[in-house]
């Protein structure tokens, strides 16, 4: 019989944890706390959202640099 574990982590807390993972910095105690509280569906949603924001930021940065003429040397 499978047992469903209810996780009590908020989406904002999950988004923070995903943000830390993008930078690759997290202390052991914080990691253990995150693992025990994070909802897997929140992790997936936060990861997709963070990746989309990262790509959007890169696109905006490239458009700004190209539009400003700084890339033409």
Secondary structure by P-SEA (a helix, b strand, c coil): cbbbbbbcccaaaaaaaaaaaaaccccaaaaaaaaacccaaaaaaaaaaaaaaaaaaaaaaaaaaaaaccccc
